[in-house]
Amino acid sequence: MTSDQPSVWAHRALPVATGDRGTWSWGITRPAELTSARRELRRGLSEHPLPTGAGEDDVDRLLLAFEELTSNGLRHGGSPIEVQVDGCGRGWLIDVSDARPGQPPVPAVGRDPALGGLGLHLVARLATAHGWAVTGARKHVWAALCPAA
């Protein structure tokens, strides 16, 4: 990727989640709630079987992607932010929705990494699939993470 050619956070339908290994949901309005939700997700993951081949590194990647997408929703999305993580199939699906359906996610381009704004790029590298979609009056920014088989 060059600085004049941003990576695309594709407009794609939100995958259907089965929740066969747990589903966690939060309404988040403040950063402190994100911290609490991250702790709750880590606890919840320890109470459900991990996908085949998944280890603690995969859980850490999920938690990082969860935090990046949710913090982006808090900064750039319209309140209320709703977050759902589903343990399904071979991995997890993170869905962060907000009340700004007309504002697509835009990855930072040409910015000094010290200034931040690289969360979408990071999540795209961690995810096996990612995208965004509009359902009703909500924008959904999502990422699917599956451990390497």
MARBA-3410 file (N, C-alpha, C, O; in Angstrom, 1 decimal):
149
0.8,-1.2,0.0,0.0,0.0,0.0,0.9,1.2,0.0,1.8,1.3,0.8 ~ 0.6,2.2,-0.9,1.3,3.4,-0.9,0.5,4.5,-0.2,-0.7,4.3,0.0 ~ 1.1,5.6,0.2,0.4,6.6,0.9,-0.7,7.3,0.1,-1.6,7.8,0.7 ~ -0.6,7.2,-1.3,-1.7,7.8,-2.1,-2.7,6.8,-2.5,-3.7,7.1,-3.2 ~ -2.6,5.6,-1.9,-3.6,4.5,-2.3,-4.0,3.8,-1.0,-3.4,2.8,-0.6
-5.1,4.2,-0.4,-5.5,3.6,0.9,-6.0,2.1,0.7,-6.5,1.8,-0.4 ~ -5.8,1.4,1.7,-6.4,0.0,1.7,-7.9,0.2,1.8,-8.4,1.2,2.4 ~ -8.7,-0.7,1.3,-10.1,-0.6,1.3,-10.7,-1.4,2.4,-10.4,-2.6,2.5 ~ -11.5,-0.8,3.2,-12.3,-1.5,4.2,-13.6,-1.8,3.4,-14.5,-0.9,3.4 ~ -13.8,-2.9,2.9,-14.8,-3.3,1.9,-16.2,-3.2,2.4,-16.5,-3.6,3.6
-17.1,-2.8,1.6,-18.5,-2.8,1.9,-19.0,-4.2,1.6,-19.2,-4.6,0.4 ~ -19.2,-5.0,2.7,-19.6,-6.4,2.5,-20.7,-6.7,3.6,-20.7,-6.2,4.7 ~ -21.5,-7.7,3.2,-22.6,-8.1,4.1,-22.0,-8.7,5.4,-20.9,-9.3,5.4 ~ -22.6,-8.4,6.5,-22.2,-9.0,7.8,-22.5,-10.5,7.8,-23.6,-10.9,7.5 ~ -21.5,-11.3,8.0,-21.7,-12.7,8.1,-22.7,-13.2,9.1,-22.9,-12.5,10.1
-23.3,-14.3,8.9,-24.3,-14.8,9.9,-23.5,-15.5,11.0,-22.6,-16.4,10.7 ~ -23.7,-15.2,12.2,-23.0,-15.8,13.3,-23.9,-16.9,14.0,-25.1,-16.7,14.1 ~ -23.3,-18.0,14.3,-24.0,-19.1,15.0,-24.0,-19.0,16.5,-24.9,-19.5,17.2 ~ -22.9,-18.4,17.0,-22.8,-18.3,18.5,-22.7,-19.6,19.2,-23.1,-19.8,20.3 ~ -22.2,-20.6,18.4,-22.1,-22.0,19.0,-21.0,-22.2,20.1,-21.0,-23.2,20.7
-20.2,-21.2,20.3,-19.2,-21.2,21.4,-19.3,-19.9,22.2,-18.3,-19.5,22.8 ~ -20.5,-19.4,22.3,-20.7,-18.2,23.2,-21.0,-17.0,22.3,-20.4,-16.8,21.2 ~ -21.8,-16.1,22.9,-22.1,-14.8,22.3,-22.0,-13.8,23.5,-22.6,-14.0,24.5 ~ -21.3,-12.7,23.2,-21.2,-11.6,24.2,-21.6,-10.3,23.5,-21.3,-10.0,22.4 ~ -22.4,-9.5,24.3,-22.9,-8.2,23.7,-22.8,-7.1,24.8,-22.9,-7.3,26.0
-22.5,-5.9,24.3,-22.4,-4.7,25.1,-23.0,-3.5,24.4,-22.9,-3.4,23.2 ~ -23.5,-2.6,25.2,-23.7,-1.2,24.7,-22.7,-0.4,25.4,-22.6,-0.3,26.6 ~ -21.9,0.3,24.6,-20.7,1.0,25.1,-20.8,2.5,24.8,-21.0,2.8,23.6 ~ -20.7,3.3,25.8,-20.8,4.8,25.5,-19.5,5.5,26.0,-19.3,6.7,25.6 ~ -18.7,4.9,26.8,-17.5,5.5,27.3,-16.3,4.6,27.3,-16.5,3.4,27.3
-15.0,5.1,27.2,-13.9,4.2,27.2,-13.8,3.3,28.4,-13.3,2.2,28.2 ~ -14.2,3.7,29.6,-14.1,2.9,30.7,-15.0,1.6,30.5,-14.6,0.5,31.0 ~ -16.1,1.7,29.8,-16.9,0.6,29.5,-16.2,-0.4,28.6,-16.4,-1.6,28.7 ~ -15.4,0.1,27.7,-14.6,-0.7,26.8,-13.7,-1.6,27.6,-13.5,-2.8,27.3 ~ -13.0,-1.0,28.5,-12.0,-1.7,29.4,-12.8,-2.8,30.1,-12.3,-4.0,30.2
-13.9,-2.5,30.7,-14.7,-3.5,31.4,-15.2,-4.6,30.5,-15.1,-5.8,30.8 ~ -15.6,-4.3,29.3,-16.1,-5.3,28.3,-15.0,-6.2,27.9,-15.2,-7.4,27.7 ~ -13.8,-5.6,27.7,-12.6,-6.5,27.3,-12.3,-7.5,28.4,-12.1,-8.7,28.0 ~ -12.4,-7.1,29.6,-12.1,-8.0,30.7,-13.2,-9.1,30.7,-12.9,-10.3,30.9 ~ -14.5,-8.7,30.6,-15.6,-9.6,30.5,-15.4,-10.6,29.4,-15.7,-11.8,29.6
-15.0,-10.1,28.2,-14.8,-11.0,27.1,-13.7,-12.0,27.4,-13.9,-13.2,27.1 ~ -12.6,-11.6,27.9,-11.5,-12.5,28.2,-12.0,-13.6,29.2,-11.7,-14.8,29.0 ~ -12.8,-13.2,30.2,-13.3,-14.2,31.2,-14.3,-15.2,30.5,-14.2,-16.4,30.7 ~ -15.1,-14.6,29.6,-16.1,-15.5,28.9,-15.4,-16.4,28.0,-15.8,-17.6,27.9 ~ -14.4,-16.0,27.3,-13.6,-16.9,26.4,-13.0,-18.1,27.2,-12.9,-19.2,26.7
-12.6,-17.8,28.4,-12.0,-18.9,29.2,-13.0,-19.9,29.7,-12.7,-21.0,30.1 ~ -14.3,-19.6,29.6,-15.4,-20.5,30.0,-16.0,-21.3,28.8,-16.9,-22.1,29.0 ~ -15.5,-21.1,27.6,-16.0,-21.7,26.4,-14.8,-22.4,25.7,-13.7,-21.9,25.7 ~ -15.1,-23.5,25.0,-14.0,-24.1,24.2,-13.5,-23.2,23.1,-14.3,-22.6,22.4 ~ -12.2,-23.2,22.9,-11.6,-22.4,21.8,-11.8,-23.2,20.5,-12.0,-24.4,20.5
-11.8,-22.5,19.4,-11.8,-23.2,18.1,-10.7,-24.2,18.0,-9.6,-24.0,18.6 ~ -10.9,-25.2,17.2,-9.8,-26.2,17.0,-8.5,-25.5,16.5,-8.6,-24.7,15.5 ~ -7.4,-25.8,17.1,-6.2,-25.2,16.8,-5.9,-23.8,17.4,-4.8,-23.3,17.2 ~ -6.8,-23.3,18.1,-6.6,-21.9,18.7,-5.9,-22.0,20.0,-6.0,-23.0,20.7 ~ -5.1,-21.0,20.2,-4.3,-20.9,21.5,-4.5,-19.5,22.1,-5.3,-18.7,21.6
-3.7,-19.3,23.1,-3.7,-18.0,23.8,-3.4,-16.8,22.9,-3.9,-15.7,23.0 ~ -2.5,-17.0,21.9,-2.1,-15.9,21.0,-3.3,-15.5,20.1,-3.5,-14.4,19.8 ~ -4.2,-16.5,19.8,-5.4,-16.2,19.0,-6.4,-15.4,19.8,-7.0,-14.5,19.3 ~ -6.5,-15.8,21.1,-7.3,-15.0,22.0,-6.8,-13.6,22.2,-7.6,-12.6,22.1 ~ -5.5,-13.4,22.3,-4.9,-12.0,22.3,-5.2,-11.2,21.1,-5.5,-10.1,21.2
-5.1,-11.9,19.9,-5.5,-11.2,18.6,-6.9,-10.8,18.6,-7.3,-9.7,18.2 ~ -7.8,-11.7,19.1,-9.2,-11.3,19.1,-9.5,-10.1,20.1,-10.2,-9.2,19.7 ~ -8.9,-10.1,21.2,-9.0,-9.0,22.2,-8.5,-7.7,21.6,-9.1,-6.7,21.8 ~ -7.4,-7.8,20.9,-6.8,-6.6,20.3,-7.8,-6.0,19.2,-8.0,-4.8,19.1 ~ -8.3,-6.9,18.3,-9.2,-6.5,17.3,-10.5,-5.9,17.9,-11.0,-4.9,17.4
-11.0,-6.6,18.9,-12.2,-6.1,19.6,-12.0,-4.7,20.2,-12.8,-3.8,20.0 ~ -10.8,-4.5,20.8,-10.5,-3.2,21.4,-10.4,-2.1,20.3,-10.9,-1.0,20.4 ~ -9.7,-2.4,19.2,-9.5,-1.5,18.1,-10.8,-1.1,17.4,-11.1,0.1,17.3 ~ -11.6,-2.1,17.1,-12.9,-1.8,16.4,-13.8,-1.0,17.3,-14.5,-0.1,16.9 ~ -13.9,-1.4,18.6,-14.8,-0.7,19.5,-14.3,0.7,19.8,-15.1,1.6,19.8
-13.0,0.9,20.0,-12.5,2.3,20.2,-12.8,3.2,19.0,-13.1,4.4,19.2 ~ -12.6,2.6,17.8,-13.0,3.4,16.6,-14.4,3.8,16.6,-14.8,4.9,16.2 ~ -15.3,2.8,17.0,-16.7,3.1,17.1,-17.0,4.3,18.0,-17.8,5.2,17.8 ~ -16.3,4.2,19.2,-16.5,5.3,20.2,-16.0,6.7,19.6,-16.7,7.7,19.9 ~ -14.9,6.7,18.9,-14.3,7.9,18.4,-15.1,8.5,17.2,-15.3,9.7,17.1
-15.5,7.6,16.3,-16.0,8.1,15.0,-17.4,7.7,14.7,-18.0,8.3,13.8 ~ -18.0,6.8,15.5,-19.4,6.4,15.2,-20.4,7.2,16.0,-20.0,8.0,16.9 ~ -21.6,7.1,15.7,-22.7,7.8,16.4,-23.2,6.9,17.5,-23.4,5.7,17.3 ~ -23.4,7.5,18.7,-23.9,6.7,19.8,-25.3,6.3,19.6,-26.1,7.0,18.9 ~ -25.7,5.2,20.1,-25.0,4.3,21.0,-24.1,3.3,20.1,-24.5,2.9,19.0
-23.0,2.9,20.7,-22.2,1.8,20.1,-22.6,0.5,20.6,-22.8,0.3,21.9 ~ -22.9,-0.4,19.8,-23.3,-1.8,20.2,-22.2,-2.8,19.7,-21.8,-2.7,18.5 ~ -21.8,-3.6,20.5,-20.7,-4.6,20.2,-21.2,-6.0,20.5,-21.8,-6.3,21.5 ~ -20.9,-6.9,19.5,-21.2,-8.3,19.7,-20.0,-9.1,19.2,-19.5,-8.9,18.2 ~ -19.7,-10.1,20.0,-18.7,-11.1,19.7,-19.3,-12.5,19.7,-19.9,-12.8,20.7
-19.2,-13.2,18.6,-19.8,-14.5,18.5,-18.6,-15.5,18.3,-17.8,-15.4,17.4 ~ -18.6,-16.6,19.1,-17.7,-17.7,18.9,-18.5,-18.6,18.0,-19.4,-19.3,18.4 ~ -18.0,-18.7,16.7,-18.8,-19.5,15.8,-17.8,-20.1,14.8,-16.8,-19.6,14.5 ~ -18.3,-21.3,14.2,-17.5,-22.0,13.2,-16.1,-22.2,13.7,-15.8,-22.7,14.8 ~ -15.1,-21.7,12.9,-13.7,-21.9,13.2,-13.1,-20.8,13.9,-11.9,-20.8,14.1
-13.9,-19.8,14.3,-13.3,-18.6,15.0,-14.3,-17.7,15.7,-15.2,-18.2,16.3 ~ -14.1,-16.4,15.5,-15.0,-15.5,16.2,-15.3,-14.4,15.2,-14.6,-14.1,14.2 ~ -16.5,-13.8,15.4,-17.0,-12.7,14.6,-17.2,-11.5,15.6,-17.9,-11.6,16.5 ~ -16.5,-10.4,15.3,-16.7,-9.1,16.0,-17.6,-8.2,15.2,-17.3,-8.0,14.0 ~ -18.6,-7.7,15.7,-19.5,-6.7,15.0,-19.7,-5.5,15.9,-20.3,-5.6,17.0
-19.2,-4.4,15.4,-19.4,-3.1,16.1,-20.3,-2.2,15.3,-20.0,-1.9,14.2 ~ -21.5,-1.9,15.9,-22.4,-1.0,15.1,-22.6,0.3,15.8,-22.4,0.5,17.0 ~ -22.9,1.3,15.0,-23.1,2.7,15.5,-24.2,3.3,14.7,-24.8,2.7,13.7 ~ -24.6,4.5,15.1,-25.7,5.2,14.5,-25.3,6.2,13.4,-26.0,7.2,13.2 ~ -24.2,6.0,12.8,-23.8,6.8,11.6,-23.7,6.0,10.4,-22.6,5.7,9.9
-24.8,5.5,9.8,-24.7,4.6,8.7,-24.1,5.3,7.4,-23.7,4.6,6.5 ~ -24.2,6.6,7.3,-23.6,7.3,6.2,-22.1,7.6,6.2,-21.6,8.2,5.3 ~ -21.5,7.2,7.3,-20.1,7.4,7.4,-19.3,6.1,7.4,-19.2,5.5,8.5 ~ -18.8,5.7,6.3,-18.0,4.4,6.2,-16.7,4.5,7.0,-16.2,5.6,7.2 ~ -16.2,3.3,7.4,-14.9,3.3,8.1,-13.8,3.7,7.0,-13.8,3.2,5.9
-12.9,4.6,7.4,-11.9,5.1,6.5,-10.5,4.8,7.2,-10.2,5.5,8.2 ~ -9.7,3.9,6.7,-8.4,3.7,7.2,-7.5,4.9,7.0,-7.6,5.6,6.0 ~ -6.7,5.2,8.0,-5.7,6.4,7.9,-4.7,6.1,6.8,-4.3,5.0,6.6 ~ -4.4,7.2,6.1,-3.4,7.1,5.0,-2.4,8.2,5.1,-2.8,9.3,5.3 ~ -1.2,7.8,5.0,-0.1,8.8,5.0,0.1,9.5,6.3,0.7,10.6,6.3
-0.3,8.9,7.4,-0.2,9.5,8.7,1.0,8.9,9.4,1.3,7.7,9.3 ~ 1.7,9.7,10.2,2.8,9.2,11.0,2.2,8.3,12.0,1.3,8.6,12.7 ~ 2.7,7.0,12.1,2.2,6.0,13.0,2.1,6.5,14.5,1.3,6.0,15.3 ~ 3.0,7.4,14.8,3.0,8.0,16.2,1.8,8.8,16.5,1.4,9.0,17.7 ~ 1.0,9.2,15.5,-0.2,9.9,15.7,-1.4,9.1,15.8,-2.5,9.6,16.0
-1.2,7.7,15.7,-2.4,6.8,15.8,-3.2,6.7,14.5,-2.7,7.2,13.4 ~ -4.4,6.2,14.6,-5.2,6.1,13.5,-5.0,4.9,12.6,-5.4,4.8,11.4 ~ -4.2,3.9,13.1,-3.9,2.7,12.2,-4.7,1.5,12.7,-4.3,0.4,12.2 ~ -5.7,1.6,13.5,-6.4,0.5,14.0,-7.1,-0.4,12.9,-7.1,-1.6,13.0 ~ -7.7,0.3,11.9,-8.3,-0.5,10.8,-7.3,-1.3,10.0,-7.6,-2.4,9.6
-6.1,-0.7,9.8,-5.1,-1.5,9.1,-4.7,-2.7,10.0,-4.5,-3.8,9.4 ~ -4.5,-2.5,11.3,-4.1,-3.6,12.2,-5.2,-4.7,12.2,-4.9,-5.9,12.0 ~ -6.5,-4.3,12.3,-7.5,-5.3,12.3,-7.6,-6.1,11.0,-7.8,-7.3,11.0 ~ -7.4,-5.4,9.9,-7.4,-6.0,8.6,-6.3,-7.1,8.5,-6.5,-8.2,7.9 ~ -5.2,-6.8,9.1,-4.1,-7.8,9.1,-4.4,-9.0,10.0,-4.0,-10.1,9.7
-5.1,-8.8,11.1,-5.4,-9.8,12.1,-6.5,-10.7,11.6,-6.6,-11.9,12.0 ~ -7.4,-10.1,10.8,-8.7,-10.8,10.5,-8.5,-11.7,9.2,-7.7,-11.4,8.3 ~ -9.3,-12.7,9.1,-9.4,-13.5,7.9,-10.4,-12.9,6.9,-10.3,-13.2,5.7 ~ -11.3,-12.1,7.4,-12.2,-11.4,6.6,-12.7,-10.1,7.4,-12.7,-10.2,8.6 ~ -13.0,-9.1,6.7,-13.5,-7.9,7.4,-14.3,-7.1,6.4,-14.2,-7.2,5.2
-15.2,-6.2,6.9,-16.0,-5.3,6.1,-16.9,-4.4,6.9,-16.8,-4.3,8.1 ~ -17.8,-3.8,6.2,-18.8,-3.0,6.8,-20.1,-3.1,6.0,-20.1,-3.3,4.8 ~ -21.2,-2.9,6.7,-22.5,-3.0,6.0,-23.5,-2.1,6.8,-23.2,-1.7,8.0 ~ -24.6,-1.7,6.2,-25.6,-0.9,6.8,-26.8,-1.7,6.9,-27.3,-2.3,5.9 ~ -27.4,-1.8,8.1,-28.7,-2.5,8.3,-29.6,-1.5,9.0,-29.3,-1.1,10.2
-30.6,-1.1,8.4,-31.5,-0.1,8.9,-30.8,1.2,9.2,-30.2,1.7,8.2 ~ -30.9,1.7,10.4,-30.2,2.9,10.7,-28.8,2.7,11.4,-28.3,3.6,12.1 ~ -28.3,1.5,11.3,-27.0,1.2,11.9,-25.9,0.8,10.9,-26.2,0.1,9.9 ~ -24.7,1.3,11.1,-23.6,0.8,10.4,-22.9,-0.2,11.2,-22.7,-0.1,12.4 ~ -22.5,-1.3,10.6,-21.9,-2.5,11.2,-20.4,-2.6,10.6,-20.3,-2.7,9.4
-19.4,-2.5,11.5,-18.1,-2.7,11.1,-17.7,-4.0,11.7,-17.7,-4.1,12.9 ~ -17.2,-5.0,10.9,-17.0,-6.3,11.4,-15.7,-6.9,11.0,-15.1,-6.5,10.0 ~ -15.3,-7.9,11.8,-14.1,-8.7,11.5,-14.3,-10.1,11.9,-14.8,-10.3,13.0 ~ -13.9,-11.0,11.1,-13.9,-12.4,11.4,-12.4,-12.9,11.6,-11.6,-12.6,10.8 ~ -12.2,-13.5,12.8,-10.9,-14.0,13.1,-10.9,-15.5,13.3,-11.7,-16.0,14.1
-10.1,-16.2,12.5,-10.0,-17.7,12.6,-8.6,-18.0,12.8,-7.7,-17.5,12.1 ~ -8.3,-18.9,13.8,-6.9,-19.4,13.9,-6.4,-20.1,12.7,-7.2,-20.7,12.0 ~ -5.1,-20.1,12.5,-4.6,-20.9,11.4,-4.8,-22.4,11.7,-4.6,-22.8,12.8 ~ -5.2,-23.1,10.7,-5.6,-24.5,10.9,-4.3,-25.4,11.0,-4.4,-26.6,11.1
END
